[in-house]
């Protein structure tokens, strides 16, 4: 005889492992989601900021530089 627990002990161990894997996947998923959401709002620092002319156009469009400064810098870049 196997006792009062019989063959159920093996299934209990498999159940614990399954539950542990499930919660590990849930936690990893939450961490990945939080990191992805955080990256959506942050400006990208990995990629190129653009060509010098694109940067110059962006600065002029945002009002950082005047038209005269833009034209002068554009001649230097091109």
C-alpha distance (Angstrom), angle and dihedral (degrees) to the residues before:
residue distance angle dihedral
X1 . . .
X2 3.78 . .
X3 3.81 97.3 .
X4 3.80 129.1 -117.1
X5 3.83 93.7 -46.9
X6 3.77 96.6 46.2
X7 3.78 115.1 167.7
X8 3.81 94.4 -15.2
X9 3.81 94.1 90.6
X10 3.80 91.9 75.4
X11 3.80 91.3 51.7
X12 3.80 91.0 49.1
X13 3.79 90.6 55.4
X14 3.80 91.0 49.0
X15 3.80 89.0 48.9
X16 3.80 92.3 53.7
X17 3.79 91.8 48.7
X18 3.79 91.3 48.6
X19 3.80 91.4 49.0
X20 3.80 91.2 48.0
X21 3.81 91.7 50.7
X22 3.81 91.1 46.6
X23 3.81 93.5 53.6
X24 3.80 91.7 43.3
X25 3.82 89.5 54.6
X26 3.81 91.0 46.9
X27 3.81 91.7 51.9
X28 3.82 92.9 45.8
X29 3.80 89.4 48.9
X30 3.82 92.5 51.2
X31 3.81 91.9 48.3
X32 3.82 91.2 49.0
X33 3.82 91.0 48.4
X34 3.81 92.8 50.0
X35 3.81 91.7 48.4
X36 3.81 91.4 48.0
X37 3.81 92.6 49.4
X38 3.81 90.3 47.5
X39 3.78 91.3 50.9
X40 3.81 91.8 52.5
X41 3.81 92.6 64.5
X42 3.79 97.9 40.1
X43 3.79 120.7 84.8
X44 3.76 112.8 -110.8
X45 3.79 113.8 -102.9
X46 3.79 96.0 174.0
X47 3.77 102.2 67.4
X48 3.75 130.1 60.9
X49 3.79 116.7 -77.2
X50 3.80 88.3 -135.5
X51 3.73 136.5 -97.5
X52 3.80 117.8 -45.4
X53 3.79 90.1 -105.9
X54 3.83 92.0 52.4
X55 3.80 90.4 50.0
X56 3.79 90.1 48.7
X57 3.81 91.7 50.1
X58 3.80 90.8 48.8
X59 3.80 92.0 50.6
X60 3.82 91.1 49.2
X61 3.81 92.1 47.0
X62 3.80 91.7 51.0
X63 3.82 91.4 50.5
X64 3.78 95.2 -113.3
X65 3.81 92.4 127.7
X66 3.79 134.4 27.1
X67 3.78 126.4 -114.9
X68 3.79 91.5 -103.3
X69 3.81 91.4 51.9
X70 3.80 89.8 46.8
X71 3.81 93.0 52.0
X72 3.80 92.3 46.0
X73 3.80 93.8 48.7
X74 3.80 91.3 43.8
X75 3.80 90.6 57.6
X76 3.80 89.4 50.6
X77 3.81 93.1 49.5
X78 3.79 98.5 44.0
